[in-house]
Amino acid sequence: MGHEKLRIADIRYNPEREGFEALVTIHDGGLSYRYPAYVAAPVHADYRMVIRGLTEKAEAAHKSGKPGLRMHLRPLVSRVPAPQDMPPLAA
């Protein structure tokens, strides 16, 4: 897929659903999108399989483009003023 970066945060096992869940952030075209992802697996499942499953679920949701399935994150805005906007230093 053509996204720039993918990040999986706070993977946790949900015993009620018998699987792993996480929020997956996909950075694409200068914007960030966050998807809830879930993969059914036993608590002792192979970590690589869990990561692969969560990644595939998030990428499928991103590819579908359904806005109800994702959270759009606004780009970070620097809170530091640009040098030309700063007051001159006292001598």
Backbone as JSON Lines, residues from 0, in Angstrom:
{"i":0,"aa":"M","n":[0.84,-1.18,0.0],"ca":[0.0,0.0,0.0],"c":[0.89,1.24,0.0]}
{"i":1,"aa":"G","n":[0.36,2.39,-0.43],"ca":[1.18,3.57,-0.59],"c":[1.2,4.52,0.59]}
{"i":2,"aa":"H","n":[0.95,4.05,1.8],"ca":[1.01,4.98,2.92],"c":[2.45,5.17,3.35]}
{"i":3,"aa":"E","n":[2.7,6.27,4.07],"ca":[4.05,6.64,4.45],"c":[4.53,5.9,5.7]}
{"i":4,"aa":"K","n":[3.66,5.71,6.66],"ca":[4.08,5.15,7.92],"c":[2.87,4.55,8.63]}
{"i":5,"aa":"L","n":[3.12,3.51,9.41],"ca":[2.06,2.85,10.16],"c":[2.56,2.63,11.58]}
{"i":6,"aa":"R","n":[1.73,2.93,12.57],"ca":[2.13,2.78,13.97],"c":[1.0,2.08,14.72]}
{"i":7,"aa":"I","n":[1.37,1.06,15.49],"ca":[0.4,0.34,16.32],"c":[0.67,0.72,17.77]}
{"i":8,"aa":"A","n":[-0.37,1.2,18.45],"ca":[-0.2,1.65,19.83],"c":[-0.96,0.76,20.8]}
{"i":9,"aa":"D","n":[-0.33,0.47,21.93],"ca":[-0.97,-0.19,23.07],"c":[-1.78,-1.43,22.69]}
{"i":10,"aa":"I","n":[-1.1,-2.43,22.2],"ca":[-1.77,-3.7,21.9],"c":[-2.19,-4.34,23.22]}
{"i":11,"aa":"R","n":[-3.43,-4.75,23.29],"ca":[-3.93,-5.39,24.52],"c":[-4.78,-6.6,24.17]}
{"i":12,"aa":"Y","n":[-4.79,-7.54,25.07],"ca":[-5.6,-8.73,24.88],"c":[-6.95,-8.5,25.55]}
{"i":13,"aa":"N","n":[-8.02,-8.78,24.84],"ca":[-9.37,-8.64,25.38],"c":[-9.92,-10.04,25.63]}
{"i":14,"aa":"P","n":[-9.97,-10.48,26.9],"ca":[-10.42,-11.83,27.19],"c":[-11.89,-12.06,26.85]}
{"i":15,"aa":"E","n":[-12.71,-11.03,26.89],"ca":[-14.13,-11.19,26.56],"c":[-14.32,-11.51,25.08]}
{"i":16,"aa":"R","n":[-13.5,-10.92,24.24],"ca":[-13.6,-11.16,22.79],"c":[-12.6,-12.21,22.31]}
{"i":17,"aa":"E","n":[-11.72,-12.64,23.22],"ca":[-10.69,-13.64,22.91],"c":[-9.85,-13.22,21.71]}
{"i":18,"aa":"G","n":[-9.28,-12.02,21.82],"ca":[-8.42,-11.53,20.75],"c":[-7.68,-10.28,21.16]}
{"i":19,"aa":"F","n":[-6.85,-9.8,20.26],"ca":[-6.03,-8.62,20.49],"c":[-6.64,-7.42,19.79]}
{"i":20,"aa":"E","n":[-6.49,-6.26,20.41],"ca":[-7.01,-5.02,19.83],"c":[-6.0,-3.9,20.04]}
{"i":21,"aa":"A","n":[-6.07,-2.92,19.16],"ca":[-5.16,-1.77,19.24],"c":[-5.69,-0.66,18.34]}
{"i":22,"aa":"L","n":[-5.18,0.54,18.58],"ca":[-5.41,1.64,17.65],"c":[-4.21,1.69,16.72]}
{"i":23,"aa":"V","n":[-4.47,1.71,15.44],"ca":[-3.41,1.73,14.43],"c":[-3.48,3.07,13.71]}
{"i":24,"aa":"T","n":[-2.36,3.78,13.69],"ca":[-2.29,5.07,13.02],"c":[-1.57,4.9,11.69]}
{"i":25,"aa":"I","n":[-2.21,5.36,10.64],"ca":[-1.62,5.33,9.3],"c":[-1.41,6.77,8.86]}
{"i":26,"aa":"H","n":[-0.16,7.09,8.5],"ca":[0.18,8.41,7.98],"c":[0.18,8.29,6.46]}
{"i":27,"aa":"D","n":[-0.64,9.1,5.81],"ca":[-0.8,9.0,4.37],"c":[-1.02,10.39,3.78]}
{"i":28,"aa":"G","n":[-0.2,10.78,2.85],"ca":[-0.37,12.06,2.18],"c":[-0.29,13.25,3.11]}
{"i":29,"aa":"G","n":[0.54,13.16,4.14],"ca":[0.68,14.27,5.09],"c":[-0.4,14.31,6.15]}
{"i":30,"aa":"L","n":[-1.36,13.41,6.1],"ca":[-2.42,13.35,7.1],"c":[-2.31,12.05,7.88]}
{"i":31,"aa":"S","n":[-2.9,12.03,9.06],"ca":[-2.89,10.83,9.9],"c":[-4.31,10.36,10.13]}
{"i":32,"aa":"Y","n":[-4.48,9.05,10.08],"ca":[-5.78,8.42,10.3],"c":[-5.59,7.32,11.35]}
{"i":33,"aa":"R","n":[-6.52,7.21,12.28],"ca":[-6.42,6.2,13.32],"c":[-7.6,5.24,13.21]}
{"i":34,"aa":"Y","n":[-7.28,3.95,13.25],"ca":[-8.28,2.9,13.09],"c":[-8.25,1.96,14.28]}
{"i":35,"aa":"P","n":[-9.41,1.6,14.81],"ca":[-9.45,0.52,15.8],"c":[-9.32,-0.8,15.05]}
{"i":36,"aa":"A","n":[-8.43,-1.67,15.52],"ca":[-8.23,-2.96,14.85],"c":[-8.34,-4.08,15.87]}
{"i":37,"aa":"Y","n":[-8.84,-5.22,15.42],"ca":[-9.03,-6.38,16.28],"c":[-8.67,-7.64,15.49]}
{"i":38,"aa":"V","n":[-7.99,-8.56,16.15],"ca":[-7.69,-9.85,15.54],"c":[-7.96,-10.94,16.58]}
{"i":39,"aa":"A","n":[-8.76,-11.92,16.19],"ca":[-9.08,-13.04,17.08],"c":[-7.86,-13.95,17.18]}
{"i":40,"aa":"A","n":[-7.42,-14.21,18.4],"ca":[-6.24,-15.07,18.62],"c":[-6.17,-15.41,20.11]}
{"i":41,"aa":"P","n":[-5.59,-16.56,20.43],"ca":[-5.43,-16.9,21.84],"c":[-4.36,-16.01,22.49]}
{"i":42,"aa":"V","n":[-4.4,-15.91,23.79],"ca":[-3.49,-15.03,24.52],"c":[-2.02,-15.4,24.27]}
{"i":43,"aa":"H","n":[-1.73,-16.62,23.94],"ca":[-0.35,-17.07,23.7],"c":[0.01,-17.07,22.21]}
{"i":44,"aa":"A","n":[-0.74,-16.34,21.4],"ca":[-0.49,-16.3,19.95],"c":[0.86,-15.68,19.64]}
{"i":45,"aa":"D","n":[1.4,-16.06,18.5],"ca":[2.67,-15.51,18.03],"c":[2.52,-14.0,17.81]}
{"i":46,"aa":"Y","n":[3.46,-13.24,18.38],"ca":[3.4,-11.77,18.31],"c":[3.4,-11.27,16.87]}
{"i":47,"aa":"R","n":[4.21,-11.87,16.01],"ca":[4.26,-11.44,14.61],"c":[2.93,-11.66,13.9]}
{"i":48,"aa":"M","n":[2.24,-12.75,14.24],"ca":[0.93,-13.01,13.65],"c":[-0.09,-11.94,14.11]}
{"i":49,"aa":"V","n":[-0.01,-11.58,15.39],"ca":[-0.92,-10.55,15.91],"c":[-0.66,-9.22,15.22]}
{"i":50,"aa":"I","n":[0.61,-8.82,15.11],"ca":[0.97,-7.56,14.44],"c":[0.5,-7.57,12.99]}
{"i":51,"aa":"R","n":[0.75,-8.66,12.3],"ca":[0.34,-8.78,10.9],"c":[-1.18,-8.65,10.78]}
{"i":52,"aa":"G","n":[-1.93,-9.32,11.66],"ca":[-3.39,-9.25,11.62],"c":[-3.91,-7.85,11.87]}
{"i":53,"aa":"L","n":[-3.36,-7.17,12.89],"ca":[-3.79,-5.81,13.19],"c":[-3.47,-4.86,12.04]}
{"i":54,"aa":"T","n":[-2.3,-5.03,11.46],"ca":[-1.88,-4.2,10.33],"c":[-2.81,-4.41,9.13]}
{"i":55,"aa":"E","n":[-3.1,-5.65,8.82],"ca":[-3.99,-5.95,7.68],"c":[-5.38,-5.37,7.9]}
{"i":56,"aa":"K","n":[-5.9,-5.47,9.12],"ca":[-7.24,-4.92,9.4],"c":[-7.26,-3.4,9.21]}
{"i":57,"aa":"A","n":[-6.24,-2.73,9.73],"ca":[-6.19,-1.26,9.61],"c":[-6.0,-0.84,8.15]}
{"i":58,"aa":"E","n":[-5.14,-1.54,7.43],"ca":[-4.93,-1.19,6.02],"c":[-6.19,-1.43,5.2]}
{"i":59,"aa":"A","n":[-6.93,-2.48,5.51],"ca":[-8.19,-2.73,4.79],"c":[-9.2,-1.62,5.09]}
{"i":60,"aa":"A","n":[-9.27,-1.18,6.34],"ca":[-10.19,-0.09,6.69],"c":[-9.76,1.2,5.99]}
{"i":61,"aa":"H","n":[-8.46,1.44,5.94],"ca":[-7.96,2.66,5.29],"c":[-8.25,2.63,3.79]}
{"i":62,"aa":"K","n":[-8.05,1.48,3.2],"ca":[-8.29,1.34,1.76],"c":[-9.76,1.49,1.41]}
{"i":63,"aa":"S","n":[-10.64,1.05,2.3],"ca":[-12.08,1.15,2.03],"c":[-12.55,2.59,1.95]}
{"i":64,"aa":"G","n":[-11.84,3.48,2.68],"ca":[-12.18,4.9,2.64],"c":[-13.5,5.27,3.28]}
{"i":65,"aa":"K","n":[-14.05,4.37,4.1],"ca":[-15.3,4.68,4.78],"c":[-15.02,5.59,5.97]}
{"i":66,"aa":"P","n":[-15.47,6.84,5.94],"ca":[-15.12,7.79,7.0],"c":[-15.62,7.38,8.38]}
{"i":67,"aa":"G","n":[-16.65,6.57,8.46],"ca":[-17.16,6.16,9.76],"c":[-16.25,5.18,10.48]}
{"i":68,"aa":"L","n":[-15.29,4.61,9.77],"ca":[-14.4,3.62,10.36],"c":[-13.08,4.2,10.84]}
{"i":69,"aa":"R","n":[-12.86,5.48,10.65],"ca":[-11.57,6.03,11.03],"c":[-11.71,7.36,11.74]}
{"i":70,"aa":"M","n":[-10.64,7.7,12.46],"ca":[-10.52,9.0,13.1],"c":[-9.47,9.78,12.35]}
{"i":71,"aa":"H","n":[-9.82,10.95,11.88],"ca":[-8.88,11.79,11.14],"c":[-8.2,12.71,12.14]}
{"i":72,"aa":"L","n":[-6.89,12.69,12.15],"ca":[-6.12,13.53,13.06],"c":[-5.63,14.76,12.31]}
{"i":73,"aa":"R","n":[-5.8,15.9,12.92],"ca":[-5.32,17.13,12.3],"c":[-3.8,17.17,12.36]}
{"i":74,"aa":"P","n":[-3.18,17.79,11.36],"ca":[-1.72,17.92,11.4],"c":[-1.3,18.75,12.61]}
{"i":75,"aa":"L","n":[-0.17,18.41,13.19],"ca":[0.34,19.17,14.32],"c":[0.76,20.55,13.86]}
{"i":76,"aa":"V","n":[0.41,21.55,14.65],"ca":[0.78,22.93,14.35],"c":[1.8,23.35,15.39]}
{"i":77,"aa":"S","n":[2.89,23.89,14.93],"ca":[3.93,24.33,15.85],"c":[3.42,25.49,16.69]}
{"i":78,"aa":"R","n":[3.68,25.44,17.98],"ca":[3.27,26.51,18.88],"c":[4.39,27.54,19.09]}
{"i":79,"aa":"V","n":[5.52,27.29,18.47],"ca":[6.63,28.22,18.58],"c":[6.49,29.26,17.48]}
{"i":80,"aa":"P","n":[6.5,30.55,17.83],"ca":[6.35,31.57,16.79],"c":[7.53,31.57,15.83]}
{"i":81,"aa":"A","n":[7.25,31.93,14.6],"ca":[8.3,32.06,13.6],"c":[9.21,33.22,13.99]}
{"i":82,"aa":"P","n":[10.49,33.19,13.62],"ca":[11.41,34.25,14.02],"c":[10.93,35.65,13.65]}
{"i":83,"aa":"Q","n":[10.31,35.8,12.51],"ca":[9.85,37.13,12.1],"c":[8.68,37.62,12.94]}
{"i":84,"aa":"D","n":[8.0,36.73,13.67],"ca":[6.86,37.12,14.5],"c":[7.26,37.39,15.95]}
{"i":85,"aa":"M","n":[8.51,37.17,16.29],"ca":[8.96,37.37,17.67],"c":[9.35,38.83,17.88]}
{"i":86,"aa":"P","n":[9.11,39.33,19.1],"ca":[9.51,40.73,19.37],"c":[11.04,40.85,19.4]}
{"i":87,"aa":"P","n":[11.55,42.02,19.08],"ca":[13.01,42.19,19.09],"c":[13.55,42.08,20.51]}
{"i":88,"aa":"L","n":[14.78,41.6,20.63],"ca":[15.43,41.48,21.93],"c":[15.85,42.85,22.44]}
{"i":89,"aa":"A","n":[15.72,43.04,23.75],"ca":[16.14,44.31,24.35],"c":[17.66,44.35,24.4]}
{"i":90,"aa":"A","n":[18.24,45.51,24.13],"ca":[19.7,45.63,24.1],"c":[20.28,45.93,25.44]}
